[in-house]
């Protein structure tokens, strides 16, 4: 079986060495080459194109986001961003995801040797997921095709509790899929709760980005936030989120806890709580991502009477999580990302529709 050929582009010799050592622990991965800047990397790639690129952002001569855009425009490849999690850098990393990066790997400011020892499995899984990515669905062109919902001021709707809940779980490729989906949802949909596998500190900036393109109020969830029509709550990176009842109303609990299916936040944690708290008053949506997080939780939602949806293989970047959910038998519909965006507004009760 052919090994996954990886090209590492980072101006730090130590980072290049550590990443190479981490990746070569797996017999299915080989490091094709490394480079200290994008211009040298581009010249080297002309001789042999890699299967996956691991790319830093801040580098000499050309920054990583500019290089990513060049790759996606001229010779599309799966690209993983390897970035520190400095809060000031979160926005540019989100720009990279919007430009077509498949995933983010946290690069620490110090302790790189410990990083190699502790995070090698995560790096290896990220590379394997990227190698299987459907490039047609991670290129910026994948974001067209759905008209944005009309922007309606949600103030009045946010004064009302939601009778139904939309729970969404996603991972690799999910940042773009969520942007497509939330752009299309009208402000009158029931409250939305979301787990997107994403490192700590990036979810706040990601929510802010989505808030600018969606008719919904999109924000990073805080413990005790109410689930309201016109609002989408995204679980913070590094924390679990579950649905709770506060009297007759829904709210979220944000809390620490062990990794579940190697993730925190975990889609299973959210989906299981929605099954228990909302039952048939919920819709569950599992979208693009590697692994099986969320599959069991969606099955529990299905068993409690919720309507469940899995994104189809053709529109996924990685058909892992939806595939596992389908295998367990807890999926009512298997449809494209575009169809999901059209289905969810059907939850709007007639009395809540705004006058045209």
C-alpha positions in Angstrom: 0.0 0.0 0.0 1.4 3.4 -1.0 2.5 5.6 1.9 0.9 9.0 2.4 3.6 11.5 1.2 3.7 14.6 3.5 5.5 17.9 2.8 6.2 20.0 5.9 6.6 23.8 5.5 7.8 25.7 8.6 10.6 28.2 9.2 11.6 26.5 12.4 14.1 23.7 12.0 13.0 22.3 15.4 9.4 22.1 14.4 10.2 20.4 11.1 12.3 17.9 12.9 9.7 17.2 15.6 6.8 16.9 13.0 8.9 14.6 10.9 9.7 12.3 13.9 6.0 12.3 14.9 4.8 11.3 11.5 7.3 8.6 10.7 6.1 6.7 13.8 3.3 5.5 11.5 4.2 3.0 8.8 1.6 4.4 6.5 3.1 7.9 6.4 6.4 9.2 4.8 7.8 12.7 4.9 8.5 13.5 1.3 10.4 16.7 2.1 10.6 19.8 4.4 11.1 23.4 3.6 11.8 26.6 5.6 9.6 28.9 3.4 6.8 28.6 0.8 8.8 29.8 -2.2 11.4 27.1 -1.8 8.6 24.6 -1.0 6.7 25.4 -4.2 9.9 24.9 -6.3 10.5 21.6 -4.7 6.9 20.4 -5.1 7.0 20.8 -8.9 9.3 17.7 -8.9 6.8 15.6 -6.9 3.5 16.6 -5.6 2.8 15.5 -2.0 -0.5 13.9 -0.8 -0.7 16.3 2.2 1.0 19.6 3.2 1.6 20.7 6.8 1.9 24.5 6.7 2.9 27.2 9.2 1.4 30.7 8.9 4.1 33.1 9.9 7.1 32.6 7.6 9.6 34.6 5.6 9.1 35.8 2.0 5.5 34.5 1.9 3.0 33.9 4.7 1.2 30.6 4.9 -2.3 31.9 4.1 -1.0 33.4 0.8 0.8 30.2 0.0 -2.4 28.2 0.8 -4.4 30.3 -1.6 -1.7 29.7 -4.3 -1.9 25.9 -3.7 -5.7 25.8 -3.9 -5.7 28.0 -7.1 -3.0 26.2 -9.0 -2.7 22.7 -7.7 -5.2 21.8 -5.0 -3.9 19.7 -2.2 -5.1 18.8 1.3 -3.4 21.3 3.7 -3.2 21.2 7.4 -2.3 24.4 9.3 0.2 23.9 12.1 -0.2 27.1 14.2 0.4 28.3 17.7 -2.8 29.2 19.5 -2.0 32.8 20.4 -5.3 34.5 20.6 -4.1 37.3 18.3 -3.5 34.7 15.6 -6.8 33.0 15.7 -8.4 35.2 13.0 -5.7 34.5 10.4 -5.9 30.8 11.1 -9.7 31.0 10.5 -8.9 32.8 7.2 -6.8 29.8 6.3 -9.7 27.4 7.0 -11.9 29.6 4.9 -9.3 29.5 2.1 -9.4 25.7 2.1 -7.3 24.3 4.9 -8.6 20.9 6.1 -7.6 21.1 9.8 -5.6 22.9 12.5 -2.9 21.3 14.6 -2.0 23.2 17.8 1.7 24.1 17.8 2.9 25.0 21.3 5.2 27.9 22.0 7.5 25.7 24.0 8.0 22.1 25.0 8.1 20.7 21.5 9.6 17.4 22.6 6.7 16.8 24.9 4.4 17.8 22.0 6.0 15.0 19.9 5.4 12.5 22.7 1.9 13.5 23.7 0.3 14.6 20.4 1.8 12.3 17.8 -1.5 10.3 17.5 -3.5 13.5 16.8 -1.0 14.6 14.2 -1.0 11.2 12.5 -4.8 11.1 12.5 -5.0 14.6 11.0 -2.7 13.6 8.2 -4.7 10.4 7.4 -8.0 12.4 7.4 -6.5 15.0 5.1 -5.2 12.3 2.7 -8.8 11.1 2.4 -10.3 14.5 2.0 -12.6 15.2 -1.0 -10.9 18.2 -2.5 -14.0 19.3 -4.4 -15.6 20.0 -1.1 -12.8 21.9 0.6 -12.1 24.3 -2.2 -13.7 27.8 -1.8 -15.9 27.0 -4.8 -17.7 24.5 -2.6 -19.2 27.4 -0.7 -21.4 28.6 -3.5 -24.8 27.3 -4.5 -27.0 28.4 -1.5 -28.4 31.8 -1.3 -27.9 33.4 2.1 -31.0 33.8 4.3 -32.4 37.3 4.6 -30.9 39.1 7.6 -33.6 39.8 10.1 -33.0 41.5 13.4 -33.4 38.6 16.0 -34.2 40.8 19.0 -37.9 39.9 19.3 -37.3 36.2 18.6 -34.5 36.0 21.2 -37.1 36.9 23.8 -38.9 33.6 23.2 -37.8 30.2 24.3 -37.4 27.5 21.7 -39.8 24.5 21.6 -37.4 22.5 19.4 -33.6 22.2 19.2 -31.3 21.6 16.3 -28.1 19.8 17.4 -25.2 19.7 14.9 -22.0 17.8 15.1 -19.0 18.0 12.7 -15.3 17.8 12.5 -12.8 17.8 9.5 -14.3 20.0 6.8 -16.9 21.3 9.2 -15.8 24.9 9.3 -16.8 25.4 5.7 -19.9 23.2 6.0 -21.1 25.2 8.9 -20.6 28.4 7.1 -22.6 27.1 4.2 -25.4 25.9 6.5 -25.7 28.9 8.8 -25.6 31.3 5.9 -28.8 29.6 4.6 -30.8 29.4 7.9 -33.4 32.1 8.5 -33.5 33.7 11.9 -36.8 32.0 12.7 -35.3 28.5 13.1 -35.3 27.0 16.6 -32.2 27.3 18.7 -29.1 25.6 17.4 -26.4 23.9 19.4 -23.2 22.9 17.7 -20.0 20.9 18.4 -17.3 21.5 15.9 -14.0 19.8 16.7 -11.7 22.8 17.0 -8.8 23.7 19.4 -9.2 26.0 22.4 -9.3 29.7 21.7 -10.3 29.3 18.0 -14.0 28.8 18.6 -14.7 32.3 19.8 -13.2 33.8 16.6 -14.9 31.2 14.5 -18.3 32.1 16.1 -17.6 35.7 15.4 -16.9 35.0 11.8 -20.1 33.0 11.4 -22.1 35.7 13.2 -21.1 38.2 10.4 -22.4 36.0 7.6 -25.5 34.4 9.2 -28.9 35.9 10.0 -28.6 34.0 13.3 -26.9 35.3 16.4 -23.9 33.0 16.5 -21.7 32.9 19.6 -19.3 30.7 21.6 -21.4 29.1 24.3 -21.1 30.1 28.0 -22.3 28.0 30.8 -26.0 28.7 31.4 -26.7 30.3 28.0 -30.3 29.9 27.0 -31.1 28.1 23.8 -33.3 30.5 21.9 -34.9 30.9 18.4 -32.5 32.9 16.3 -29.4 31.9 18.2 -26.7 29.3 17.5 -24.3 28.3 20.3 -20.9 26.7 19.5 -19.2 24.6 22.1 -15.9 26.2 23.2 -12.7 24.4 22.3 -11.4 22.4 25.2 -14.8 22.1 26.9 -17.8 19.8 26.7 -21.3 21.2 26.1 -24.6 19.5 26.9 -28.2 20.5 26.8 -30.0 21.0 30.1 -33.4 22.2 31.2 -33.8 25.4 33.2 -37.4 25.3 34.3 -39.4 25.0 31.1 -36.6 26.3 29.0 -33.5 24.8 27.4 -30.0 26.0 28.2 -26.5 24.7 27.8 -24.0 23.5 30.4 -20.3 24.1 29.5 -17.9 22.0 31.6 -14.5 20.3 31.9 -14.3 16.6 31.6 -12.2 13.7 30.1 -11.8 13.3 26.4 -14.7 11.4 24.8 -13.8 9.6 21.5 -10.5 11.5 21.7 -12.4 14.8 21.7 -13.3 17.7 24.0 -15.8 19.0 23.0 -17.5 15.8 22.0 -20.4 15.4 19.7 -21.6 12.3 21.6 -21.8 14.3 24.8 -24.0 16.9 23.2 -26.2 14.5 21.2 -26.8 12.2 24.2 -27.9 15.2 26.3 -30.2 16.4 23.6 -31.8 12.9 23.4 -32.5 13.0 27.1 -33.6 16.6 27.4 -35.5 17.2 24.1 -36.4 13.8 22.7 -38.8 14.1 19.8 -38.5 17.9 20.0 -35.1 17.8 18.4 -33.4 17.4 15.1 -29.9 15.9 15.0 -27.4 16.6 12.1 -24.1 14.8 11.8 -21.8 16.2 9.1 -18.3 15.8 7.6 -15.6 14.5 9.9 -13.2 11.7 10.6 -13.9 9.0 13.2 -17.1 8.0 14.9 -17.8 10.8 17.5 -21.5 11.5 17.5 -22.6 8.3 15.9 -23.8 6.7 19.1 -25.3 9.9 20.3 -27.3 10.4 17.1 -28.6 6.9 17.4 -29.8 7.7 20.9 -31.5 10.8 19.6 -33.2 8.7 16.9 -34.4 6.1 19.5 -35.9 9.0 21.6 -37.9 10.2 18.6 -35.7 13.0 17.2 -35.5 13.4 13.4 -31.9 12.6 12.4 -29.9 13.6 9.3 -26.5 12.5 8.0 -24.6 14.5 5.4 -24.0 12.3 2.3 -20.7 11.1 1.1 -20.7 13.2 -2.1 -20.8 16.5 -0.2 -18.5 15.5 2.7 -14.8 16.4 3.0 -14.4 13.2 5.1 -17.2 10.7 5.2 -16.3 9.2 8.6 -18.7 10.4 11.3 -21.8 10.3 9.0 -20.8 6.8 7.8 -20.6 5.5 11.3 -23.9 7.0 12.2 -25.5 5.4 9.2 -23.9 2.0 10.1 -25.5 2.1 13.5 -29.0 2.6 11.9 -29.8 5.9 13.7 -30.2 8.1 10.6 -33.6 9.0 9.1 -32.2 10.9 6.1 -28.9 10.9 4.2 -28.8 14.1 2.1 -26.4 16.6 0.8 -25.1 19.7 2.6 -27.3 21.9 0.3 -30.4 19.7 1.1 -29.7 20.0 4.9 -29.8 23.8 4.6 -33.2 23.5 2.9 -34.6 21.0 5.3 -34.0 22.7 8.6 -36.2 25.8 8.0 -39.1 23.4 7.9 -38.9 23.4 11.6 -40.3 26.9 11.7 -43.8 26.8 13.2 -46.3 28.7 11.2 -47.1 31.2 13.9 -43.4 32.2 14.1 -42.9 33.0 10.4 -42.3 36.6 9.9 -44.5 38.6 7.7 -43.2 38.8 4.1 
